[in-house]
Amino acid sequence: MIVRSLDTAASIGCTIEVMTSMTVEEVQALVNSQCAGNLIVKNDHRIGLEQAIVPPHRTLVVWRTVENGNLRDTELSVWVVGQENSSNGYKIIMRDDGEQFGLASVGFPNDKHLILDGWYGSLLSAFLAM
């Protein structure tokens, strides 16, 4: 069913979910809450969580899948909230809705954007997976 207005949707009992982008301040607050009590935790690369956190900024990542033997690339807009020390190391990313944290890394030489490695749930889980 195609609903052409919010009034029509309400009159037939539909719930409409409108997704809005989080602000930098909202992202920073979420990162801070997920870091609470965990800043001294180190991952297998001997990096502390406090060292890995960066000021949030937007970027595009590629979600690469294989369908019927063909590569399919989908660009996703995400927040970068952490990274390894090197410029080509893992990046900790967050979905635009703040519901998942994951990792992205450099892909093939011709890739324009980072490649999504996977979603890990919490910020700490993504950090420990680096």
N, C-alpha and C positions, 0 to 999 in steps of 0.2 A: 504494500500500500504506500502510495506517495502522499505525504501530508504537506500541503503548501504553506501553512502558517501555524504559529504556536497556538493561536486561538482554536483552530480546527483540531489540532492534536489534543488539546485539553478537553474539547467537547466530546471526543470519542474515547477518552480515557488513556491516551498515550502518554508515556513519560519521555521527555526529550532531555538528553544529557548534552550539554554544551561544554566542550573542552576549551579551556583558556590556558594560555601559556603562563607559567610561573614567572614571577619577577626575580631578578638577581637576589634581592633581599630575602624572598621566600626560599629560594634554593639555598642560600647561605645559612639560613636558620635551620633548614632541614639537615644540611650537612653537619652543622654544629651539634644538633641534637643526636645524630647518629654517631658522632665522634665522642660524645660525652663518656668519660671513663675509659676510653680506648686509645688515647693519643700516644701512649708509650708502647703499644703493641707493635711488634716487628713482624714482617712477612719473611718468606724463605730467601728473599734477596737482601735481607738484613736492613730493610728500609723501615723506618718508623712511620706510623700513620700520620703523625704530625708533619713529617717531612714531605709526605706525598700530597697533602691537600693543597690545592691551588685556588685562587679566586675563580669563581664560576664564570664560564663563558660558553657561548653557543658554538656548535659546529655541526657539520654533517658527517654521518658515518654511513657506510654501505653495509646493508644486510644482504649477504651473498648466500643464495640457495641454489640447489640443483633441481630442476623440474624436467622430467622426461629426457634426461641426458644433457640438458642445456643449462648453462649458468644464467641465473636471474639476479640482477642487482637492483635493490630498492634503497633509495636514499632516505635516511631517517634524521630528523633534527633532534639533537640531544644536547645536554649540558656536560661539559668537561669539568670535573670537580677535583681530579687528582691525576698525578702522573709519576712515573719513575724518574730518576735523576736525568737520564739521557733523553734527548729530544725525540729519538725514534723508539723509545720504550713504550710500555703499556700506558694507556690513559684510562682512568676511572671515569666512566660516563654515567649519566642519570637520564632516564626517560623523562620526557617533557612533563608528565603528570606526577613525577616523583615517586612512583610506585615500585620501580626497579632500578638497581644499580648494576653496571656491567663493566666489561673491559672491551677496549678497542685497540688495535695496533696497525702498524704499517702493513699494507698488503703487497700486491705486485708492483713492480716499478712504474707501470703506467696508470695505476689507480690514482684518481684525483683526491680521494678522501680516505680516512682511516677505515678499517674493516671491523665490523662488530664481531668480537670473539665469542660473546655469550652474555646472558643475563644471569646474575648470581643472587639476586634478592637484596640484601642489605648492603650498605656501604662497606661494612667490615668484611662481609663475605667476599665481595669483589676485590677488596684490598688484599685479603689473604690468598686469593687465587692468582694474584700477579706473579 
